Amino acid sequence: MTRCADRDNAPEARGLAMVDVTIRGAGIFGLSIAWECLQRGASVQVIDPYGVASGASGGLVGALAPHVPENWNSKKAFQFESLMMADSFWTSVQAASGLSAGYARLGRVQPLPENAALDLALARGENARQLWQGQAGWRVLNERPSWAPDSASGYWIFDDLSARINPHAACLALAEALRSLGASISTEGDDQGRVIGPGASTAHLVAVASLAATLGVARSPASAIAALRAMAG
Ligand SMILES: Cc1cc2nc3c(=O)[nH]c(=O)nc-3n(C[C@H](O)[C@H](O)[C@H](O)COP(=O)(O)OP(=O)(O)OC[C@H]3O[C@@H](n4cnc5c(N)ncnc54)[C@H](O)[C@@H]3O)c2cc1C
């Protein structure tokens, strides 16, 4: 009797969603969105017929390289804010999963090929001071770092914002972190709750934009949509 009553009251029996959000696609985007939804208290399932990291996110080396600090626009601002969030994001994923994502903000050295490029590099350094708000630097060096390649001009650019990641390991870490908080990841299943994935283009855009605004990577859904459209275009 009690069991029947429980069954009648089960979410499926009442036509209610078992999970709040279904995400189709277990690449770096789908898994990251799932992680952020979970962090905000939503229950989540991820469905990918080919499994975790079976698409573009399956590579072993990824460079998280910032746009050049000039001609600032919403796309560059969006990327900058995202790069600044990466450290705490991957720290929390690694803590929850016990797995390394291979993330490290090591910076990048670029030899300046000719003196003619020096003025531009110095101007970009000035821009970085303003646009990167003191949170990251872009400097021209006239002394060669011990491990850097030769520079024909005798100058090098060093930015301390660039990072590297192992995309495949990062996806496995995200998947493990998701499971540790109760999310399911499977190769098939029915949509439940809000659905984010292929074929939901406008809804997808708005959902991701709303999430980006919630995360603080964009000031509002409207600005996030503008940034996402700029990226798509
Ligand atoms: C060789 C290479 C090098 C790259 N290097 C860099 C780099 O250095 N730095 C950088 O920032 N970016 C780099 N990128 C780009 C980066 O890898 C991608 O932008 C990123 O991985 C895309 O992630 P995603 O989750 O959107 O897509 P994917 O990782 O492709 O994930 C999409 C997932 O959706 C699944 N799927 C497809 N259809 C369905 C469906 N109907 N239902 C459910 N699931 C479905 C697929 O199986 C797949 O697992 C590189 C890409 C490549 C190919």
The ligand as an ORCA input file, in Angstrom:
! r2SCAN-3c Opt
* xyz 0 1
  C      42.767     19.443    -33.286
  C      42.078     20.466    -32.415
  C      42.837     21.288    -31.621
  C      42.229     22.250    -30.819
  N      43.001     23.045    -30.024
  C      42.432     23.944    -29.223
  C      43.210     24.741    -28.350
  O      44.435     24.609    -28.300
  N      42.577     25.644    -27.550
  C      41.210     25.793    -27.571
  O      40.682     26.616    -26.818
  N      40.438     25.053    -28.398
  C      41.014     24.148    -29.202
  N      40.252     23.387    -30.025
  C      38.806     23.616    -30.026
  C      38.157     22.892    -28.837
  O      38.668     21.571    -28.761
  C      36.643     22.905    -29.046
  O      36.185     24.229    -29.175
  C      35.915     22.245    -27.884
  O      36.469     20.988    -27.574
  C      34.452     22.104    -28.252
  O      33.825     21.481    -27.169
  P      32.324     21.035    -27.297
  O      31.928     20.441    -26.005
  O      31.499     22.160    -27.840
  O      32.321     19.958    -28.498
  P      32.753     18.421    -28.485
  O      33.903     18.149    -27.622
  O      32.861     18.028    -29.923
  O      31.519     17.720    -27.805
  C      30.285     17.565    -28.460
  C      29.727     16.248    -27.985
  O      28.383     16.175    -28.431
  C      28.130     14.815    -28.746
  N      26.954     14.787    -29.610
  C      26.855     15.041    -30.924
  N      25.581     14.932    -31.301
  C      24.850     14.638    -30.190
  C      23.454     14.443    -29.955
  N      22.526     14.510    -30.933
  N      23.062     14.157    -28.663
  C      23.979     14.103    -27.678
  N      25.294     14.289    -27.872
  C      25.717     14.557    -29.111
  C      29.409     14.315    -29.389
  O      29.524     12.911    -29.285
  C      30.464     15.039    -28.562
  O      30.962     14.234    -27.500
  C      40.826     22.388    -30.832
  C      40.048     21.527    -31.615
  C      40.666     20.573    -32.394
  C      39.803     19.654    -33.224
*
